[in-house]
Amino acid sequence: MSRVRYNSGEGELIPIIVLIIINVVVYLAINIAAYSGVNIVDYLALSRATVMAEPWTILTSMFTHVSFWHLLSNMVTLYFFGSFLNRITGTRTLLWIYFGGGLLSALVVLLLSHPLSQTIGASGAIFALGGALAVLVPMIKVFIFPIPVPMPLWVAILIGFLVLAFIPGVSWQGHLGGLLFGLAAGWYLRGRLRVVL
């Protein structure tokens, strides 16, 4: 069993920053194209109806946001979850959880969503990071806006998932796939890492 002492310093932020930059660049490209009268979202979003002809959308949908607030909320969460998990597991493990969660998220979307629906956003991959953290450090206290009291991380992740699941137009399928991957990754790592906060 490896013993990992949590580093309270800045840690290695490069992979998180790179992921954020990619998401921001795609967001800007979408909106610049839309301003010019061109819709490129249809070529980036994941849909059961088009995935066989456009298989790249399994990956590109993970970096696609149309709404600024969707982008902002996802990137803020990615920064905090990603930097925290990276300090515990290291960059390689962080990235396989992120992309593994994103891919399982896409698979669940393809299996359970409406055939004509389009799914975009990094939420599935981010829920994978949250799921892993919920297993590795379940009792660490966090805040969820606008609740003014701290709560265990695992409770915050569960509340976040349930609240988002009931918002119309939000892909609970994608969140579920990412969360399941993160939980499984956390259980796998838990037997190999001893986290010392």
C-alpha positions as CSV (number, residue, x, y, z in Angstrom):
1,M,0.0,0.0,0.0
2,S,1.4,3.4,-1.0
3,R,1.1,6.2,1.5
4,V,0.2,9.5,0.0
5,R,0.5,12.7,2.1
6,Y,-1.8,15.4,0.9
7,N,0.2,18.4,-0.2
8,S,-1.6,21.7,0.8
9,G,0.6,23.7,-1.7
10,E,-0.3,24.6,-5.2
11,G,0.6,21.1,-6.5
12,E,0.8,20.3,-10.2
13,L,-2.0,22.3,-11.9
14,I,-0.8,22.1,-15.5
15,P,-3.2,19.2,-16.6
16,I,-6.2,21.0,-15.0
17,I,-5.2,24.3,-16.7
18,V,-4.8,22.6,-20.0
19,L,-8.2,21.0,-19.8
20,I,-9.8,24.3,-18.8
21,I,-8.0,26.1,-21.7
22,I,-9.3,23.5,-24.2
23,N,-12.9,23.9,-22.9
24,V,-12.6,27.7,-23.1
25,V,-11.2,27.6,-26.7
26,V,-14.0,25.4,-27.9
27,Y,-16.6,27.6,-26.2
28,L,-15.1,30.7,-28.0
29,A,-14.9,28.9,-31.3
30,I,-18.6,27.9,-31.0
31,N,-19.7,31.4,-30.2
32,I,-17.5,33.1,-32.9
33,A,-18.9,30.7,-35.5
34,A,-22.4,31.3,-34.3
35,Y,-21.9,35.1,-34.6
36,S,-20.9,34.4,-38.2
37,G,-24.0,32.4,-38.8
38,V,-22.4,28.9,-38.6
39,N,-23.5,26.2,-36.2
40,I,-20.7,23.9,-35.3
41,V,-22.3,22.4,-32.2
42,D,-24.0,19.8,-34.3
43,Y,-20.6,18.4,-35.3
44,L,-19.3,18.4,-31.7
45,A,-22.3,17.2,-29.6
46,L,-23.0,13.6,-28.8
47,S,-26.2,12.0,-30.2
48,R,-27.2,8.4,-30.7
49,A,-28.6,9.4,-34.1
50,T,-25.3,10.7,-35.4
51,V,-22.5,8.9,-33.4
52,M,-21.9,6.2,-36.0
53,A,-21.2,8.8,-38.7
54,E,-19.5,11.2,-36.3
55,P,-17.6,9.0,-33.7
56,W,-15.3,11.9,-32.7
57,T,-18.3,13.4,-30.8
58,I,-17.7,10.8,-28.0
59,L,-14.6,13.0,-27.2
60,T,-15.5,16.4,-28.5
61,S,-18.8,16.5,-26.6
62,M,-16.8,16.5,-23.3
63,F,-15.3,19.9,-24.2
64,T,-18.3,21.5,-25.7
65,H,-20.3,24.3,-23.9
66,V,-22.7,26.8,-25.4
67,S,-23.8,28.7,-22.3
68,F,-21.2,30.8,-20.4
69,W,-22.7,29.8,-17.1
70,H,-22.5,26.1,-18.0
71,L,-18.9,26.6,-18.9
72,L,-18.1,28.6,-15.8
73,S,-19.7,26.2,-13.3
74,N,-18.0,23.2,-14.9
75,M,-14.6,24.9,-15.0
76,V,-14.8,26.1,-11.4
77,T,-15.7,22.6,-10.3
78,L,-13.0,21.0,-12.5
79,Y,-10.4,23.3,-10.9
80,F,-11.3,22.4,-7.3
81,F,-12.0,18.7,-7.8
82,G,-9.1,18.3,-10.3
83,S,-6.4,20.1,-8.2
84,F,-7.5,18.2,-5.1
85,L,-7.5,14.8,-6.7
86,N,-4.2,15.5,-8.5
87,R,-2.5,16.1,-5.2
88,I,-3.7,12.8,-3.9
89,T,-3.2,10.5,-7.0
90,G,-0.9,12.3,-9.4
91,T,-1.4,13.5,-12.9
92,R,-1.6,10.2,-14.8
93,T,-4.3,8.8,-12.5
94,L,-6.2,12.1,-12.6
95,L,-6.3,12.0,-16.4
96,W,-7.4,8.4,-16.7
97,I,-10.2,9.0,-14.2
98,Y,-11.2,12.2,-16.1
99,F,-11.3,10.6,-19.5
100,G,-12.5,7.2,-18.4
101,G,-15.4,9.0,-16.6
102,G,-16.1,11.0,-19.7
103,L,-16.1,7.9,-21.9
104,L,-18.4,5.9,-19.6
105,S,-20.6,9.0,-19.4
106,A,-20.9,9.0,-23.2
107,L,-21.7,5.3,-23.2
108,V,-24.5,5.7,-20.7
109,V,-25.9,8.6,-22.7
110,L,-25.9,6.6,-25.8
111,L,-27.7,3.7,-24.1
112,L,-30.3,5.6,-22.1
113,S,-30.9,9.0,-23.7
114,H,-33.5,9.9,-26.4
115,P,-32.1,8.9,-29.8
116,L,-32.4,12.5,-31.1
117,S,-31.1,14.3,-28.1
118,Q,-27.7,16.1,-28.1
119,T,-25.4,16.0,-25.1
120,I,-22.6,18.4,-24.4
121,G,-20.5,19.4,-21.5
122,A,-17.7,18.2,-19.2
123,S,-20.0,17.3,-16.3
124,G,-19.7,13.5,-16.7
125,A,-15.9,13.6,-16.5
126,I,-16.1,16.1,-13.6
127,F,-18.5,13.8,-11.7
128,A,-15.9,11.0,-12.2
129,L,-13.4,13.2,-10.3
130,G,-16.0,13.9,-7.6
131,G,-16.9,10.2,-7.3
132,A,-13.3,9.3,-6.8
133,L,-12.9,11.9,-4.1
134,A,-16.1,10.9,-2.4
135,V,-14.5,7.4,-1.9
136,L,-11.0,8.5,-1.1
137,V,-11.8,11.4,1.2
138,P,-15.5,11.0,2.0
139,M,-15.6,13.0,5.3
140,I,-13.6,16.1,4.3
141,K,-15.9,19.1,4.8
142,V,-17.0,21.3,1.8
143,F,-19.6,24.0,1.1
144,I,-22.3,23.9,-1.6
145,F,-23.7,27.3,-2.5
146,P,-26.1,28.5,-1.2
147,I,-26.1,26.1,1.8
148,P,-24.2,28.0,4.5
149,V,-23.0,25.0,6.5
150,P,-20.1,22.6,5.7
151,M,-21.0,19.0,4.9
152,P,-19.1,15.8,4.1
153,L,-17.8,15.6,0.5
154,W,-19.8,12.4,-0.2
155,V,-23.0,14.1,0.9
156,A,-22.2,17.1,-1.3
157,I,-21.6,14.9,-4.3
158,L,-24.8,13.0,-3.8
159,I,-26.9,16.2,-3.3
160,G,-25.3,17.7,-6.5
161,F,-26.2,14.6,-8.5
162,L,-29.8,14.4,-7.2
163,V,-30.5,18.2,-7.7
164,L,-29.1,18.2,-11.3
165,A,-31.0,15.0,-12.1
166,F,-34.3,16.9,-11.7
167,I,-33.4,19.9,-13.8
168,P,-35.1,19.7,-17.2
169,G,-32.6,19.5,-20.1
170,V,-29.7,18.3,-17.9
171,S,-28.3,14.9,-18.8
172,W,-28.7,12.8,-15.7
173,Q,-27.5,9.9,-17.8
174,G,-24.1,11.5,-18.4
175,H,-23.7,12.5,-14.8
176,L,-24.6,8.9,-13.7
177,G,-22.0,7.3,-16.0
178,G,-19.2,9.7,-14.9
179,L,-20.1,9.2,-11.2
180,L,-20.2,5.4,-11.5
181,F,-16.7,5.4,-13.1
182,G,-15.4,7.7,-10.4
183,L,-16.8,5.6,-7.6
184,A,-15.2,2.5,-9.1
185,A,-11.9,4.2,-9.6
186,G,-12.0,5.5,-6.0
187,W,-12.6,2.0,-4.7
188,Y,-9.8,0.6,-6.8
189,L,-7.4,3.3,-5.6
190,R,-8.5,3.1,-2.0
191,G,-6.9,-0.3,-1.5
192,R,-3.6,1.1,-3.0
193,L,-3.4,4.5,-1.4
194,R,-3.4,5.7,2.1
195,V,-4.4,9.3,2.1
196,V,-3.0,11.4,4.9
197,L,-4.6,14.9,5.1
